[in-house]
Amino acid sequence: METIHKASQRMNIANAPGVQSAVSAAQAPAADGQQILVLKKALDMQSSTAATLLESLPQAPALADSGTLGRNVDTFA
C-alpha cells in the first residue's frame, strides 16, 4: 500500500470561482449599504446646490395691472 501524505494533497481553493462568488455574495450587503449612503450624500449635496441656485435667481418683474401696455396679447393664425 502506498502512503499518502495529507500535506502534499492540500487543495488551494483561494482562486476557485465558487469561493470568489460566495465571498462576494457575503460582502454584497455591506457594500450595498455603503453605496446607498454615498448616493444619499450626493443627492443631499445636489439638493442643497439646487436650492441655493434657485434662491439666487432674481425676482420676476411684476406684471402690468393697469394701462394698455403689457396686459393683452393678440394672437391669430
N, CA, C and O atoms as a Maestro MAE file, in Angstrom:
{
 s_m_m2io_version
 :::
 2.0.0
}

f_m_ct {
 s_m_title
 :::
 protein
 m_atom[308] {
  # First column is atom index #
  i_m_mmod_type
  r_m_x_coord
  r_m_y_coord
  r_m_z_coord
  i_m_residue_number
  s_m_chain_name
  s_m_pdb_residue_name
  s_m_pdb_atom_name
  i_m_atomic_number
  :::
  1 25 0.822 -1.200 0.000 1 A "MET " " N  " 7
  2 3 0.000 0.000 0.000 1 A "MET " " CA " 6
  3 2 0.856 1.250 0.000 1 A "MET " " C  " 6
  4 15 1.919 1.316 0.617 1 A "MET " " O  " 8
  5 25 0.363 2.203 -0.694 2 A "GLU " " N  " 7
  6 3 1.090 3.467 -0.733 2 A "GLU " " CA " 6
  7 2 0.625 4.356 0.397 2 A "GLU " " C  " 6
  8 15 -0.553 4.366 0.756 2 A "GLU " " O  " 8
  9 25 1.536 5.081 0.937 3 A "THR " " N  " 7
  10 3 1.206 6.032 1.987 3 A "THR " " CA " 6
  11 2 1.016 7.391 1.341 3 A "THR " " C  " 6
  12 15 1.902 7.887 0.644 3 A "THR " " O  " 8
  13 25 -0.143 7.991 1.575 4 A "ILE " " N  " 7
  14 3 -0.428 9.302 1.005 4 A "ILE " " CA " 6
  15 2 -0.248 10.343 2.097 4 A "ILE " " C  " 6
  16 15 -0.860 10.270 3.163 4 A "ILE " " O  " 8
  17 25 0.582 11.285 1.811 5 A "HIS " " N  " 7
  18 3 0.813 12.361 2.778 5 A "HIS " " CA " 6
  19 2 -0.268 13.410 2.599 5 A "HIS " " C  " 6
  20 15 -0.480 13.922 1.500 5 A "HIS " " O  " 8
  21 25 -0.938 13.720 3.677 6 A "LYS " " N  " 7
  22 3 -2.013 14.710 3.617 6 A "LYS " " CA " 6
  23 2 -1.476 16.096 3.269 6 A "LYS " " C  " 6
  24 15 -2.170 16.879 2.620 6 A "LYS " " O  " 8
  25 25 -0.295 16.399 3.677 7 A "ALA " " N  " 7
  26 3 0.280 17.716 3.421 7 A "ALA " " CA " 6
  27 2 0.498 17.943 1.922 7 A "ALA " " C  " 6
  28 15 0.372 19.067 1.438 7 A "ALA " " O  " 8
  29 25 0.820 16.887 1.199 8 A "SER " " N  " 7
  30 3 1.068 17.058 -0.224 8 A "SER " " CA " 6
  31 2 -0.227 17.067 -1.035 8 A "SER " " C  " 6
  32 15 -0.201 17.388 -2.223 8 A "SER " " O  " 8
  33 25 -1.336 16.728 -0.429 9 A "GLN " " N  " 7
  34 3 -2.614 16.650 -1.118 9 A "GLN " " CA " 6
  35 2 -3.517 17.849 -0.817 9 A "GLN " " C  " 6
  36 15 -4.711 17.795 -1.114 9 A "GLN " " O  " 8
  37 25 -2.996 18.900 -0.251 10 A "ARG " " N  " 7
  38 3 -3.820 20.062 0.077 10 A "ARG " " CA " 6
  39 2 -4.311 20.730 -1.196 10 A "ARG " " C  " 6
  40 15 -3.607 20.806 -2.202 10 A "ARG " " O  " 8
  41 25 -5.530 21.203 -1.116 11 A "MET " " N  " 7
  42 3 -6.139 21.859 -2.267 11 A "MET " " CA " 6
  43 2 -6.170 23.366 -2.021 11 A "MET " " C  " 6
  44 15 -6.575 23.819 -0.950 11 A "MET " " O  " 8
  45 25 -5.752 24.115 -2.990 12 A "ASN " " N  " 7
  46 3 -5.800 25.570 -2.881 12 A "ASN " " CA " 6
  47 2 -7.124 26.033 -3.485 12 A "ASN " " C  " 6
  48 15 -7.317 25.954 -4.698 12 A "ASN " " O  " 8
  49 25 -8.033 26.516 -2.640 13 A "ILE " " N  " 7
  50 3 -9.347 26.944 -3.122 13 A "ILE " " CA " 6
  51 2 -9.465 28.470 -3.184 13 A "ILE " " C  " 6
  52 15 -10.548 28.995 -3.446 13 A "ILE " " O  " 8
  53 25 -8.387 29.168 -2.950 14 A "ALA " " N  " 7
  54 3 -8.434 30.630 -2.904 14 A "ALA " " CA " 6
  55 2 -8.866 31.230 -4.238 14 A "ALA " " C  " 6
  56 15 -9.522 32.271 -4.264 14 A "ALA " " O  " 8
  57 25 -8.507 30.591 -5.334 15 A "ASN " " N  " 7
  58 3 -8.820 31.155 -6.644 15 A "ASN " " CA " 6
  59 2 -9.984 30.467 -7.342 15 A "ASN " " C  " 6
  60 15 -10.239 30.716 -8.520 15 A "ASN " " O  " 8
  61 25 -10.683 29.612 -6.630 16 A "ALA " " N  " 7
  62 3 -11.812 28.915 -7.238 16 A "ALA " " CA " 6
  63 2 -12.969 29.898 -7.446 16 A "ALA " " C  " 6
  64 15 -13.281 30.674 -6.542 16 A "ALA " " O  " 8
  65 25 -13.603 29.879 -8.608 17 A "PRO " " N  " 7
  66 3 -14.705 30.810 -8.889 17 A "PRO " " CA " 6
  67 2 -15.858 30.688 -7.901 17 A "PRO " " C  " 6
  68 15 -16.481 31.691 -7.554 17 A "PRO " " O  " 8
  69 25 -16.146 29.488 -7.449 18 A "GLY " " N  " 7
  70 3 -17.227 29.300 -6.487 18 A "GLY " " CA " 6
  71 2 -16.940 30.005 -5.164 18 A "GLY " " C  " 6
  72 15 -17.830 30.598 -4.555 18 A "GLY " " O  " 8
  73 25 -15.691 29.932 -4.735 19 A "VAL " " N  " 7
  74 3 -15.303 30.594 -3.486 19 A "VAL " " CA " 6
  75 2 -15.371 32.105 -3.659 19 A "VAL " " C  " 6
  76 15 -15.848 32.815 -2.774 19 A "VAL " " O  " 8
  77 25 -14.903 32.588 -4.778 20 A "GLN " " N  " 7
  78 3 -14.935 34.032 -5.023 20 A "GLN " " CA " 6
  79 2 -16.364 34.549 -5.066 20 A "GLN " " C  " 6
  80 15 -16.649 35.619 -4.529 20 A "GLN " " O  " 8
  81 25 -17.265 33.807 -5.696 21 A "SER " " N  " 7
  82 3 -18.653 34.268 -5.758 21 A "SER " " CA " 6
  83 2 -19.314 34.201 -4.385 21 A "SER " " C  " 6
  84 15 -20.142 35.053 -4.060 21 A "SER " " O  " 8
  85 25 -18.962 33.204 -3.576 22 A "ALA " " N  " 7
  86 3 -19.520 33.112 -2.233 22 A "ALA " " CA " 6
  87 2 -19.035 34.262 -1.363 22 A "ALA " " C  " 6
  88 15 -19.810 34.832 -0.595 22 A "ALA " " O  " 8
  89 25 -17.780 34.600 -1.477 23 A "VAL " " N  " 7
  90 3 -17.232 35.726 -0.708 23 A "VAL " " CA " 6
  91 2 -17.860 37.037 -1.167 23 A "VAL " " C  " 6
  92 15 -18.192 37.896 -0.350 23 A "VAL " " O  " 8
  93 25 -18.018 37.184 -2.467 24 A "SER " " N  " 7
  94 3 -18.649 38.397 -2.999 24 A "SER " " CA " 6
  95 2 -20.087 38.520 -2.528 24 A "SER " " C  " 6
  96 15 -20.536 39.608 -2.167 24 A "SER " " O  " 8
  97 25 -20.808 37.413 -2.530 25 A "ALA " " N  " 7
  98 3 -22.201 37.433 -2.075 25 A "ALA " " CA " 6
  99 2 -22.296 37.772 -0.595 25 A "ALA " " C  " 6
  100 15 -23.236 38.441 -0.167 25 A "ALA " " O  " 8
  101 25 -21.327 37.312 0.184 26 A "ALA " " N  " 7
  102 3 -21.333 37.607 1.615 26 A "ALA " " CA " 6
  103 2 -21.020 39.076 1.876 26 A "ALA " " C  " 6
  104 15 -21.517 39.657 2.841 26 A "ALA " " O  " 8
  105 25 -20.200 39.675 1.023 27 A "GLN " " N  " 7
  106 3 -19.811 41.065 1.216 27 A "GLN " " CA " 6
  107 2 -20.769 42.036 0.553 27 A "GLN " " C  " 6
  108 15 -20.686 43.236 0.818 27 A "GLN " " O  " 8
  109 25 -21.669 41.575 -0.293 28 A "ALA " " N  " 7
  110 3 -22.568 42.443 -1.056 28 A "ALA " " CA " 6
  111 2 -23.469 43.311 -0.177 28 A "ALA " " C  " 6
  112 15 -23.581 44.506 -0.449 28 A "ALA " " O  " 8
  113 25 -24.116 42.776 0.860 29 A "PRO " " N  " 7
  114 3 -24.991 43.653 1.662 29 A "PRO " " CA " 6
  115 2 -24.250 44.837 2.281 29 A "PRO " " C  " 6
  116 15 -24.784 45.945 2.327 29 A "PRO " " O  " 8
  117 25 -23.037 44.612 2.753 30 A "ALA " " N  " 7
  118 3 -22.267 45.710 3.335 30 A "ALA " " CA " 6
  119 2 -21.899 46.738 2.268 30 A "ALA " " C  " 6
  120 15 -21.979 47.943 2.506 30 A "ALA " " O  " 8
  121 25 -21.500 46.263 1.105 31 A "ALA " " N  " 7
  122 3 -21.137 47.176 0.020 31 A "ALA " " CA " 6
  123 2 -22.358 47.935 -0.463 31 A "ALA " " C  " 6
  124 15 -22.263 49.128 -0.753 31 A "ALA " " O  " 8
  125 25 -23.506 47.270 -0.558 32 A "ASP " " N  " 7
  126 3 -24.731 47.947 -0.979 32 A "ASP " " CA " 6
  127 2 -25.098 49.053 -0.012 32 A "ASP " " C  " 6
  128 15 -25.487 50.142 -0.434 32 A "ASP " " O  " 8
  129 25 -24.981 48.790 1.267 33 A "GLY " " N  " 7
  130 3 -25.293 49.807 2.274 33 A "GLY " " CA " 6
  131 2 -24.382 51.013 2.153 33 A "GLY " " C  " 6
  132 15 -24.833 52.152 2.281 33 A "GLY " " O  " 8
  133 25 -23.116 50.772 1.910 34 A "GLN " " N  " 7
  134 3 -22.171 51.874 1.749 34 A "GLN " " CA " 6
  135 2 -22.474 52.664 0.492 34 A "GLN " " C  " 6
  136 15 -22.400 53.893 0.500 34 A "GLN " " O  " 8
  137 25 -22.813 51.980 -0.585 35 A "GLN " " N  " 7
  138 3 -23.124 52.672 -1.829 35 A "GLN " " CA " 6
  139 2 -24.392 53.503 -1.689 35 A "GLN " " C  " 6
  140 15 -24.491 54.582 -2.273 35 A "GLN " " O  " 8
  141 25 -25.354 53.020 -0.930 36 A "ILE " " N  " 7
  142 3 -26.586 53.785 -0.706 36 A "ILE " " CA " 6
  143 2 -26.288 55.034 0.110 36 A "ILE " " C  " 6
  144 15 -26.848 56.095 -0.165 36 A "ILE " " O  " 8
  145 25 -25.422 54.929 1.106 37 A "LEU " " N  " 7
  146 3 -25.048 56.110 1.889 37 A "LEU " " CA " 6
  147 2 -24.359 57.154 1.024 37 A "LEU " " C  " 6
  148 15 -24.632 58.347 1.153 37 A "LEU " " O  " 8
  149 25 -23.470 56.714 0.147 38 A "VAL " " N  " 7
  150 3 -22.782 57.653 -0.755 38 A "VAL " " CA " 6
  151 2 -23.794 58.311 -1.688 38 A "VAL " " C  " 6
  152 15 -23.716 59.513 -1.942 38 A "VAL " " O  " 8
  153 25 -24.750 57.523 -2.203 39 A "LEU " " N  " 7
  154 3 -25.781 58.070 -3.074 39 A "LEU " " CA " 6
  155 2 -26.624 59.109 -2.347 39 A "LEU " " C  " 6
  156 15 -26.927 60.163 -2.906 39 A "LEU " " O  " 8
  157 25 -27.005 58.821 -1.105 40 A "LYS " " N  " 7
  158 3 -27.808 59.776 -0.328 40 A "LYS " " CA " 6
  159 2 -27.044 61.077 -0.098 40 A "LYS " " C  " 6
  160 15 -27.616 62.162 -0.206 40 A "LYS " " O  " 8
  161 25 -25.768 60.974 0.213 41 A "LYS " " N  " 7
  162 3 -24.959 62.181 0.417 41 A "LYS " " CA " 6
  163 2 -24.864 62.993 -0.864 41 A "LYS " " C  " 6
  164 15 -24.951 64.220 -0.830 41 A "LYS " " O  " 8
  165 25 -24.686 62.317 -1.992 42 A "ALA " " N  " 7
  166 3 -24.599 63.021 -3.278 42 A "ALA " " CA " 6
  167 2 -25.922 63.713 -3.596 42 A "ALA " " C  " 6
  168 15 -25.927 64.851 -4.065 42 A "ALA " " O  " 8
  169 25 -27.041 63.035 -3.345 43 A "LEU " " N  " 7
  170 3 -28.345 63.638 -3.604 43 A "LEU " " CA " 6
  171 2 -28.599 64.828 -2.676 43 A "LEU " " C  " 6
  172 15 -29.175 65.829 -3.102 43 A "LEU " " O  " 8
  173 25 -28.176 64.729 -1.423 44 A "ASP " " N  " 7
  174 3 -28.325 65.855 -0.499 44 A "ASP " " CA " 6
  175 2 -27.508 67.057 -0.961 44 A "ASP " " C  " 6
  176 15 -27.964 68.197 -0.874 44 A "ASP " " O  " 8
  177 25 -26.295 66.796 -1.453 45 A "MET " " N  " 7
  178 3 -25.460 67.895 -1.933 45 A "MET " " CA " 6
  179 2 -26.088 68.535 -3.166 45 A "MET " " C  " 6
  180 15 -26.075 69.759 -3.290 45 A "MET " " O  " 8
  181 25 -26.633 67.741 -4.074 46 A "GLN " " N  " 7
  182 3 -27.279 68.287 -5.266 46 A "GLN " " CA " 6
  183 2 -28.510 69.089 -4.894 46 A "GLN " " C  " 6
  184 15 -28.774 70.138 -5.482 46 A "GLN " " O  " 8
  185 25 -29.262 68.601 -3.921 47 A "SER " " N  " 7
  186 3 -30.453 69.316 -3.467 47 A "SER " " CA " 6
  187 2 -30.081 70.663 -2.867 47 A "SER " " C  " 6
  188 15 -30.737 71.671 -3.131 47 A "SER " " O  " 8
  189 25 -29.046 70.675 -2.075 48 A "SER " " N  " 7
  190 3 -28.584 71.919 -1.460 48 A "SER " " CA " 6
  191 2 -28.108 72.913 -2.522 48 A "SER " " C  " 6
  192 15 -28.413 74.103 -2.447 48 A "SER " " O  " 8
  193 25 -27.370 72.424 -3.493 49 A "THR " " N  " 7
  194 3 -26.872 73.285 -4.569 49 A "THR " " CA " 6
  195 2 -28.020 73.839 -5.394 49 A "THR " " C  " 6
  196 15 -28.014 75.018 -5.749 49 A "THR " " O  " 8
  197 25 -29.005 73.006 -5.704 50 A "ALA " " N  " 7
  198 3 -30.158 73.459 -6.491 50 A "ALA " " CA " 6
  199 2 -30.953 74.510 -5.724 50 A "ALA " " C  " 6
  200 15 -31.398 75.496 -6.312 50 A "ALA " " O  " 8
  201 25 -31.134 74.315 -4.429 51 A "ALA " " N  " 7
  202 3 -31.866 75.294 -3.624 51 A "ALA " " CA " 6
  203 2 -31.125 76.629 -3.595 51 A "ALA " " C  " 6
  204 15 -31.747 77.687 -3.679 51 A "ALA " " O  " 8
  205 25 -29.806 76.581 -3.477 52 A "THR " " N  " 7
  206 3 -29.003 77.804 -3.474 52 A "THR " " CA " 6
  207 2 -29.120 78.527 -4.811 52 A "THR " " C  " 6
  208 15 -29.261 79.750 -4.849 52 A "THR " " O  " 8
  209 25 -29.061 77.773 -5.905 53 A "LEU " " N  " 7
  210 3 -29.197 78.391 -7.224 53 A "LEU " " CA " 6
  211 2 -30.573 79.028 -7.408 53 A "LEU " " C  " 6
  212 15 -30.673 80.132 -7.943 53 A "LEU " " O  " 8
  213 25 -31.618 78.354 -6.977 54 A "LEU " " N  " 7
  214 3 -32.965 78.907 -7.113 54 A "LEU " " CA " 6
  215 2 -33.144 80.170 -6.275 54 A "LEU " " C  " 6
  216 15 -33.825 81.105 -6.695 54 A "LEU " " O  " 8
  217 25 -32.536 80.198 -5.099 55 A "GLU " " N  " 7
  218 3 -32.633 81.390 -4.253 55 A "GLU " " CA " 6
  219 2 -31.870 82.568 -4.847 55 A "GLU " " C  " 6
  220 15 -32.216 83.723 -4.597 55 A "GLU " " O  " 8
  221 25 -30.829 82.280 -5.634 56 A "SER " " N  " 7
  222 3 -30.019 83.362 -6.184 56 A "SER " " CA " 6
  223 2 -30.626 83.973 -7.446 56 A "SER " " C  " 6
  224 15 -30.143 85.002 -7.919 56 A "SER " " O  " 8
  225 25 -31.663 83.368 -7.993 57 A "LEU " " N  " 7
  226 3 -32.306 83.929 -9.182 57 A "LEU " " CA " 6
  227 2 -32.979 85.256 -8.833 57 A "LEU " " C  " 6
  228 15 -33.538 85.400 -7.746 57 A "LEU " " O  " 8
  229 25 -32.928 86.220 -9.743 58 A "PRO " " N  " 7
  230 3 -33.604 87.491 -9.470 58 A "PRO " " CA " 6
  231 2 -35.126 87.295 -9.501 58 A "PRO " " C  " 6
  232 15 -35.640 86.392 -10.161 58 A "PRO " " O  " 8
  233 25 -35.813 88.151 -8.784 59 A "GLN " " N  " 7
  234 3 -37.270 88.097 -8.762 59 A "GLN " " CA " 6
  235 2 -37.823 88.503 -10.131 59 A "GLN " " C  " 6
  236 15 -37.274 89.381 -10.796 59 A "GLN " " O  " 8
  237 25 -38.895 87.866 -10.533 60 A "ALA " " N  " 7
  238 3 -39.529 88.205 -11.805 60 A "ALA " " CA " 6
  239 2 -40.197 89.567 -11.673 60 A "ALA " " C  " 6
  240 15 -40.758 89.877 -10.622 60 A "ALA " " O  " 8
  241 25 -40.145 90.384 -12.717 61 A "PRO " " N  " 7
  242 3 -40.796 91.690 -12.634 61 A "PRO " " CA " 6
  243 2 -42.307 91.519 -12.491 61 A "PRO " " C  " 6
  244 15 -42.890 90.547 -12.970 61 A "PRO " " O  " 8
  245 25 -42.912 92.475 -11.832 62 A "ALA " " N  " 7
  246 3 -44.360 92.426 -11.639 62 A "ALA " " CA " 6
  247 2 -45.066 92.642 -12.972 62 A "ALA " " C  " 6
  248 15 -44.627 93.434 -13.806 62 A "ALA " " O  " 8
  249 25 -46.160 91.927 -13.149 63 A "LEU " " N  " 7
  250 3 -46.932 92.086 -14.381 63 A "LEU " " CA " 6
  251 2 -47.726 93.384 -14.328 63 A "LEU " " C  " 6
  252 15 -48.121 93.845 -13.257 63 A "LEU " " O  " 8
  253 25 -47.952 93.960 -15.497 64 A "ALA " " N  " 7
  254 3 -48.736 95.192 -15.573 64 A "ALA " " CA " 6
  255 2 -50.179 94.893 -15.182 64 A "ALA " " C  " 6
  256 15 -50.771 93.922 -15.651 64 A "ALA " " O  " 8
  257 25 -50.738 95.741 -14.317 65 A "ASP " " N  " 7
  258 3 -52.133 95.543 -13.924 65 A "ASP " " CA " 6
  259 2 -53.001 96.751 -14.291 65 A "ASP " " C  " 6
  260 15 -54.206 96.766 -14.040 65 A "ASP " " O  " 8
  261 25 -52.372 97.746 -14.880 66 A "SER " " N  " 7
  262 3 -53.147 98.902 -15.349 66 A "SER " " CA " 6
  263 2 -52.510 99.430 -16.626 66 A "SER " " C  " 6
  264 15 -51.352 99.130 -16.914 66 A "SER " " O  " 8
  265 25 -53.248 100.201 -17.380 67 A "GLY " " N  " 7
  266 3 -52.725 100.733 -18.631 67 A "GLY " " CA " 6
  267 2 -52.991 99.784 -19.779 67 A "GLY " " C  " 6
  268 15 -53.628 98.742 -19.622 67 A "GLY " " O  " 8
  269 25 -52.491 100.167 -20.924 68 A "THR " " N  " 7
  270 3 -52.754 99.374 -22.121 68 A "THR " " CA " 6
  271 2 -51.551 98.550 -22.554 68 A "THR " " C  " 6
  272 15 -51.692 97.667 -23.400 68 A "THR " " O  " 8
  273 25 -50.378 98.812 -22.002 69 A "LEU " " N  " 7
  274 3 -49.188 98.078 -22.423 69 A "LEU " " CA " 6
  275 2 -48.939 96.872 -21.507 69 A "LEU " " C  " 6
  276 15 -48.950 96.986 -20.282 69 A "LEU " " O  " 8
  277 25 -48.722 95.745 -22.124 70 A "GLY " " N  " 7
  278 3 -48.330 94.556 -21.382 70 A "GLY " " CA " 6
  279 2 -49.461 93.783 -20.752 70 A "GLY " " C  " 6
  280 15 -49.210 92.848 -19.992 70 A "GLY " " O  " 8
  281 25 -50.699 94.139 -21.041 71 A "ARG " " N  " 7
  282 3 -51.821 93.419 -20.440 71 A "ARG " " CA " 6
  283 2 -52.483 92.449 -21.403 71 A "ARG " " C  " 6
  284 15 -53.055 91.450 -20.968 71 A "ARG " " O  " 8
  285 25 -52.422 92.711 -22.660 72 A "ASN " " N  " 7
  286 3 -53.120 91.893 -23.647 72 A "ASN " " CA " 6
  287 2 -52.135 91.330 -24.672 72 A "ASN " " C  " 6
  288 15 -51.164 91.988 -25.047 72 A "ASN " " O  " 8
  289 25 -52.399 90.124 -25.107 73 A "VAL " " N  " 7
  290 3 -51.612 89.516 -26.157 73 A "VAL " " CA " 6
  291 2 -52.563 89.198 -27.299 73 A "VAL " " C  " 6
  292 15 -53.524 88.449 -27.130 73 A "VAL " " O  " 8
  293 25 -52.287 89.773 -28.463 74 A "ASP " " N  " 7
  294 3 -53.110 89.483 -29.637 74 A "ASP " " CA " 6
  295 2 -52.510 88.287 -30.366 74 A "ASP " " C  " 6
  296 15 -51.361 88.318 -30.806 74 A "ASP " " O  " 8
  297 25 -53.295 87.260 -30.479 75 A "THR " " N  " 7
  298 3 -52.819 86.089 -31.228 75 A "THR " " CA " 6
  299 2 -53.809 85.748 -32.316 75 A "THR " " C  " 6
  300 15 -55.020 85.811 -32.104 75 A "THR " " O  " 8
  301 25 -53.309 85.394 -33.461 76 A "PHE " " N  " 7
  302 3 -54.162 84.943 -34.547 76 A "PHE " " CA " 6
  303 2 -53.337 84.053 -35.460 76 A "PHE " " C  " 6
  304 15 -52.114 84.172 -35.534 76 A "PHE " " O  " 8
  305 25 -54.013 83.183 -36.133 77 A "ALA " " N  " 7
  306 3 -53.307 82.255 -37.008 77 A "ALA " " CA " 6
  307 2 -53.541 82.621 -38.449 77 A "ALA " " C  " 6
  308 15 -53.026 81.954 -39.346 77 A "ALA " " O  " 8
  :::
 }
 m_bond[307] {
  # First column is bond index #
  i_m_from
  i_m_to
  i_m_order
  :::
  1 1 2 1
  2 2 3 1
  3 3 4 2
  4 3 5 1
  5 5 6 1
  6 6 7 1
  7 7 8 2
  8 7 9 1
  9 9 10 1
  10 10 11 1
  11 11 12 2
  12 11 13 1
  13 13 14 1
  14 14 15 1
  15 15 16 2
  16 15 17 1
  17 17 18 1
  18 18 19 1
  19 19 20 2
  20 19 21 1
  21 21 22 1
  22 22 23 1
  23 23 24 2
  24 23 25 1
  25 25 26 1
  26 26 27 1
  27 27 28 2
  28 27 29 1
  29 29 30 1
  30 30 31 1
  31 31 32 2
  32 31 33 1
  33 33 34 1
  34 34 35 1
  35 35 36 2
  36 35 37 1
  37 37 38 1
  38 38 39 1
  39 39 40 2
  40 39 41 1
  41 41 42 1
  42 42 43 1
  43 43 44 2
  44 43 45 1
  45 45 46 1
  46 46 47 1
  47 47 48 2
  48 47 49 1
  49 49 50 1
  50 50 51 1
  51 51 52 2
  52 51 53 1
  53 53 54 1
  54 54 55 1
  55 55 56 2
  56 55 57 1
  57 57 58 1
  58 58 59 1
  59 59 60 2
  60 59 61 1
  61 61 62 1
  62 62 63 1
  63 63 64 2
  64 63 65 1
  65 65 66 1
  66 66 67 1
  67 67 68 2
  68 67 69 1
  69 69 70 1
  70 70 71 1
  71 71 72 2
  72 71 73 1
  73 73 74 1
  74 74 75 1
  75 75 76 2
  76 75 77 1
  77 77 78 1
  78 78 79 1
  79 79 80 2
  80 79 81 1
  81 81 82 1
  82 82 83 1
  83 83 84 2
  84 83 85 1
  85 85 86 1
  86 86 87 1
  87 87 88 2
  88 87 89 1
  89 89 90 1
  90 90 91 1
  91 91 92 2
  92 91 93 1
  93 93 94 1
  94 94 95 1
  95 95 96 2
  96 95 97 1
  97 97 98 1
  98 98 99 1
  99 99 100 2
  100 99 101 1
  101 101 102 1
  102 102 103 1
  103 103 104 2
  104 103 105 1
  105 105 106 1
  106 106 107 1
  107 107 108 2
  108 107 109 1
  109 109 110 1
  110 110 111 1
  111 111 112 2
  112 111 113 1
  113 113 114 1
  114 114 115 1
  115 115 116 2
  116 115 117 1
  117 117 118 1
  118 118 119 1
  119 119 120 2
  120 119 121 1
  121 121 122 1
  122 122 123 1
  123 123 124 2
  124 123 125 1
  125 125 126 1
  126 126 127 1
  127 127 128 2
  128 127 129 1
  129 129 130 1
  130 130 131 1
  131 131 132 2
  132 131 133 1
  133 133 134 1
  134 134 135 1
  135 135 136 2
  136 135 137 1
  137 137 138 1
  138 138 139 1
  139 139 140 2
  140 139 141 1
  141 141 142 1
  142 142 143 1
  143 143 144 2
  144 143 145 1
  145 145 146 1
  146 146 147 1
  147 147 148 2
  148 147 149 1
  149 149 150 1
  150 150 151 1
  151 151 152 2
  152 151 153 1
  153 153 154 1
  154 154 155 1
  155 155 156 2
  156 155 157 1
  157 157 158 1
  158 158 159 1
  159 159 160 2
  160 159 161 1
  161 161 162 1
  162 162 163 1
  163 163 164 2
  164 163 165 1
  165 165 166 1
  166 166 167 1
  167 167 168 2
  168 167 169 1
  169 169 170 1
  170 170 171 1
  171 171 172 2
  172 171 173 1
  173 173 174 1
  174 174 175 1
  175 175 176 2
  176 175 177 1
  177 177 178 1
  178 178 179 1
  179 179 180 2
  180 179 181 1
  181 181 182 1
  182 182 183 1
  183 183 184 2
  184 183 185 1
  185 185 186 1
  186 186 187 1
  187 187 188 2
  188 187 189 1
  189 189 190 1
  190 190 191 1
  191 191 192 2
  192 191 193 1
  193 193 194 1
  194 194 195 1
  195 195 196 2
  196 195 197 1
  197 197 198 1
  198 198 199 1
  199 199 200 2
  200 199 201 1
  201 201 202 1
  202 202 203 1
  203 203 204 2
  204 203 205 1
  205 205 206 1
  206 206 207 1
  207 207 208 2
  208 207 209 1
  209 209 210 1
  210 210 211 1
  211 211 212 2
  212 211 213 1
  213 213 214 1
  214 214 215 1
  215 215 216 2
  216 215 217 1
  217 217 218 1
  218 218 219 1
  219 219 220 2
  220 219 221 1
  221 221 222 1
  222 222 223 1
  223 223 224 2
  224 223 225 1
  225 225 226 1
  226 226 227 1
  227 227 228 2
  228 227 229 1
  229 229 230 1
  230 230 231 1
  231 231 232 2
  232 231 233 1
  233 233 234 1
  234 234 235 1
  235 235 236 2
  236 235 237 1
  237 237 238 1
  238 238 239 1
  239 239 240 2
  240 239 241 1
  241 241 242 1
  242 242 243 1
  243 243 244 2
  244 243 245 1
  245 245 246 1
  246 246 247 1
  247 247 248 2
  248 247 249 1
  249 249 250 1
  250 250 251 1
  251 251 252 2
  252 251 253 1
  253 253 254 1
  254 254 255 1
  255 255 256 2
  256 255 257 1
  257 257 258 1
  258 258 259 1
  259 259 260 2
  260 259 261 1
  261 261 262 1
  262 262 263 1
  263 263 264 2
  264 263 265 1
  265 265 266 1
  266 266 267 1
  267 267 268 2
  268 267 269 1
  269 269 270 1
  270 270 271 1
  271 271 272 2
  272 271 273 1
  273 273 274 1
  274 274 275 1
  275 275 276 2
  276 275 277 1
  277 277 278 1
  278 278 279 1
  279 279 280 2
  280 279 281 1
  281 281 282 1
  282 282 283 1
  283 283 284 2
  284 283 285 1
  285 285 286 1
  286 286 287 1
  287 287 288 2
  288 287 289 1
  289 289 290 1
  290 290 291 1
  291 291 292 2
  292 291 293 1
  293 293 294 1
  294 294 295 1
  295 295 296 2
  296 295 297 1
  297 297 298 1
  298 298 299 1
  299 299 300 2
  300 299 301 1
  301 301 302 1
  302 302 303 1
  303 303 304 2
  304 303 305 1
  305 305 306 1
  306 306 307 1
  307 307 308 2
  :::
 }
}
